[in-house]
Amino acid sequence: MAMDDAPPEISIRDGRDADSPGLIALVGACFEEYQGCVLDLDGIDADLIDPATTFAGQGGRLWVAEAGGHIVGSIGYALKDQGATVELKKLYVNRAFRRRGLASRLYELVHAAAVEHQAATIDLWSDTRFLEAHAFYLSKGFKQLAESRFLNDPSKTTEYHFARRL
């Protein structure tokens, strides 16, 4: 492989509100992989408008992964139950950057934050269509719970609930 053909280096940093357009593009591209899955910036995806402010307001944090000046991954968390639970949110990786360990690198940030907060559990909700993501979560020690929820959003989303005890 010639030097010019080398993949761009991936860096991870704290997310900022100014990352909104890049996050919207990332999440939108991921949603396009699934029939009927669309962004709802006026509803359940409104946290993409001012993402850092939103996560901070939930006692959490947001990170983005960049390569070649573009956001290629994201993850965040919010605190629940007075900090007893860390809710993992917005784990997305651009298709071209999957299977390189990026999702694991991002997940480790949330796991470390959960340990730092002395949380008992990390939980998350995931669209029933995101089978690749479910396999990833199971590989990280999450268990799929019996509970599911319907969001009544434009994508007609039903989500599965996953949790990992710490």
N, C-alpha and C positions, 0 to 999 in steps of 0.2 A: 504494500500500500504506500503510495507516495505521501509525502508530508501534507500536501494540499488536500488529500483525501481523508485525513484523520478526522474523527468526529470531534466536534467542539467540546471543550472542557465544560463540565457541569459544576456550577457553584450554587450553594444554598445560603440564603440570607433571610433575615426578617422581612416579612411582607410589609408593604406600605399602602396607604390609600391610593397613591399614584399608580399602583400596579393593577388597578381595576380593569383597564382595557385589555391587558395581557391575560389576566385571570378569566375574564369573560371569553376571550378567544380560546383559551385552553379548555375550559369547561364546555363551551359550545362545541368545540371540535370533538371532545369525548362523547358528548350527548349525541352528536350526529352519527355515531357508530351504531345507535340503537333506534329502530323504527319507532316513531311517535314520541321520542324523548326530546323535549325542547326546553330552552332556558325560560325561566319565569322571573325576569328581573323586577317585576312589580309585586312578586309574591315570594315563594320559597327561596329564590336565588337573589333576593335583595341584598344579602350580605356581601355580594360581589361589588356593590357600588362603592362602599367605603369599608373595604375588608379589614384593614388593620384596626380601625376604630371599632368596628363591630365585634371583632374577637376580643379586643381589650375590654370592651364593655361587658363581656361574658366571663371575665376573669381569665381569659385564655390568650392565645398567641397564634400567629400565622407565619408560616415560612413559605418561600417560593424557591424553586430551582430554576436557574437560568443557564442557557447555553446559546452562544452566538448572539447575545443581546435579546433573546426571547425567553419568556417564561415557558418552561417545559414541564413543570411539576409544581404541586402545591400540597400543603397539609396544614391543618390547624386543629385547635382544640378549644373547648369551652369547659368551665368548671360547673358541676352540678352537685346537688345534695350537700351544700356547704363544703365542697371540695372533696367529698368522699368518692366522687366519680368524675373521671375525665372523659368527656365525649369527643371522640375523634371525628373531625369534619374535613371535608374538601380535599380528600386524597385523590388527586388526579395526576396522571402522567401522560404526556403526549405519546401517541402510538409509536412514533419513531424512536422514543427513548425508553421503551419498555424492555424488560428482560435484561437489564444492565445493572440491577441492584438499586436503582434510584428510589423505587417505592420503599424498599427496606431501609435505605438511608433516611428517608423522610419519616417513616414510622418510628425509627429509633429516637427521633427528636420528641415525639409525643410520648413515647414510653418513658424516656428520661424525665420529662416534665411531670408525668403522673407519679413517678417515684419521688421526685423532688417535692411534690404537693402532698405526699403520703396518701395518695388516693388508694382505695381498696380495689377499684375496678376501672377499666377502660371500656367504654361501650361505644357503639356506633349503630347507625341505621343505614342500610344500603338497598338501593332499588333492586327489585327482584330480577331485573334483566341483567344486572352486572355480575354475571357468573364468574368471570375472570377475577374480579375483585373479591368475590366470596372465597374463592380458592386461596387467594393471597391471605385473607384474614384468618382462615382456618390454619394456614401454614404458620402463622404467628401466634397460635395458641388461643385464638378466639373460639367460642362455641356459639353456634346459631341457636337462639332461643326460640321458643314456640310462638312468641308474640310477633305480630306483624301489624302494620298500620297502612291505611289508605289516605293519601294526602289531598285528594280532591283538587288537584292542580291541572294545568293544561296538558301535562304528560300522562295524566291518569296513573300516577305513581302509587305503587304498593311497595312498601319497604319491609325488609327483614331486619330483625334486631339481633345484634351480635354483642358479646361481652367477653372480657378476659379478666379474670381475677388476678390481682398482683400479690 
